[in-house]
Amino acid sequence: MDMVYASLNRRTGVLGEPTNEVSEVLGVLWAHTTPEDGLEHASGRSEWDRVDLLICLLTLDPTAPGYLSVTHRAGALLRRCHAASPLMRHRYLPPEAPTEPTR
């Protein structure tokens, strides 16, 4: 299992919902995951300016055709969630694409 730490930065002027914000983000994450993402577990915590996530993904064979790093898979999942969810678009800035090579 590979783990990725990621943050979703809150838009200016949008306050966090301390009682249910993390569960809403995790719900969106699970709703938009695909088998290719390899999502196994996710947890998070709300901070005053962001939501921090710990995303656990299946470890993939780096020699397999079409291999993408765990950073790219987690980033793609977060960008897909942001694009698909009005709640995510309203509350958080778009996640940045990873800059590392795919291998």
Secondary structure per residue as TSV (DSSP state, phi and psi in degrees):
chain	resnum	aa	ss	phi	psi
A	1	M	-	360.0	135.8
A	2	D	E	-106.9	144.7
A	3	M	E	-119.4	140.4
A	4	V	E	-127.7	132.2
A	5	Y	E	-97.3	129.0
A	6	A	E	-140.0	155.8
A	7	S	E	-128.5	144.2
A	8	L	E	-109.8	115.2
A	9	N	E	-82.1	131.0
A	10	R	B	-72.0	143.0
A	11	R	-	-65.6	151.8
A	12	T	T	-60.4	132.9
A	13	G	T	85.2	-3.8
A	14	V	-	-99.1	121.6
A	15	L	-	-90.2	149.7
A	16	G	-	-72.4	158.4
A	17	E	-	-109.1	89.3
A	18	P	T	-59.1	-25.7
A	19	T	T	-83.4	-27.9
A	20	N	T	-138.8	4.7
A	21	E	H	-60.4	-48.0
A	22	V	H	-63.9	-43.0
A	23	S	H	-64.9	-34.4
A	24	E	H	-65.8	-44.7
A	25	V	H	-63.0	-44.5
A	26	L	H	-64.6	-36.4
A	27	G	H	-62.5	-42.6
A	28	V	H	-64.7	-41.0
A	29	L	H	-59.2	-49.5
A	30	W	H	-67.5	-33.9
A	31	A	H	-67.6	-25.6
A	32	H	T	-113.0	8.0
A	33	T	-	-76.8	153.3
A	34	T	-	-122.9	163.1
A	35	P	T	-57.2	-31.7
A	36	E	T	-66.4	-25.4
A	37	D	T	-68.1	-35.6
A	38	G	T	72.3	28.8
A	39	L	E	-65.9	126.0
A	40	E	E	-111.7	-36.2
A	41	H	E	-158.3	151.4
A	42	A	E	-150.3	143.1
A	43	S	E	-143.4	167.3
A	44	G	E	-162.2	172.7
A	45	R	E	-148.3	148.9
A	46	S	E	-94.7	131.9
A	47	E	-	-115.2	172.3
A	48	W	S	-64.8	-28.7
A	49	D	S	-118.9	3.9
A	50	R	E	-167.2	171.6
A	51	V	E	-117.3	127.0
A	52	D	E	-96.0	136.3
A	53	L	E	-124.7	143.2
A	54	L	E	-115.5	113.8
A	55	I	E	-111.9	124.7
A	56	C	E	-107.6	123.1
A	57	L	E	-121.9	152.3
A	58	L	-	-58.5	141.6
A	59	T	-	-78.5	129.9
A	60	L	-	-108.4	157.5
A	61	D	-	-73.0	117.5
A	62	P	T	-68.0	-11.5
A	63	T	T	-93.5	-3.3
A	64	A	S	-71.7	144.3
A	65	P	T	-59.7	139.0
A	66	G	T	76.7	11.6
A	67	Y	-	-58.0	135.0
A	68	L	-	-125.0	142.0
A	69	S	-	-63.2	161.5
A	70	V	H	-61.7	-34.2
A	71	T	H	-64.1	-42.8
A	72	H	H	-68.6	-40.2
A	73	R	H	-64.5	-43.7
A	74	A	H	-65.4	-42.0
A	75	G	H	-63.2	-41.6
A	76	A	H	-63.6	-40.3
A	77	L	H	-63.3	-45.8
A	78	L	H	-64.9	-39.7
A	79	R	H	-66.7	-38.8
A	80	R	H	-63.3	-43.1
A	81	C	H	-62.6	-43.1
A	82	H	H	-63.5	-41.6
A	83	A	H	-68.8	-33.1
A	84	A	H	-89.1	-21.5
A	85	S	-	-108.9	117.9
A	86	P	H	-58.8	-37.0
A	87	L	H	-61.1	-45.3
A	88	M	H	-66.3	-42.7
A	89	R	H	-64.6	-38.2
A	90	H	H	-70.8	-38.8
A	91	R	H	-91.3	-33.0
A	92	Y	B	-124.6	151.2
A	93	L	-	-69.1	153.2
A	94	P	-	-61.9	137.9
A	95	P	-	-65.3	144.2
A	96	E	-	-80.4	149.4
A	97	A	-	-76.5	141.8
A	98	P	-	-64.5	150.1
A	99	T	-	-105.3	-4.3
A	100	E	S	-78.8	159.6
A	101	P	-	-65.2	159.9
A	102	T	-	-75.8	-14.4
A	103	R	-	-115.7	360.0
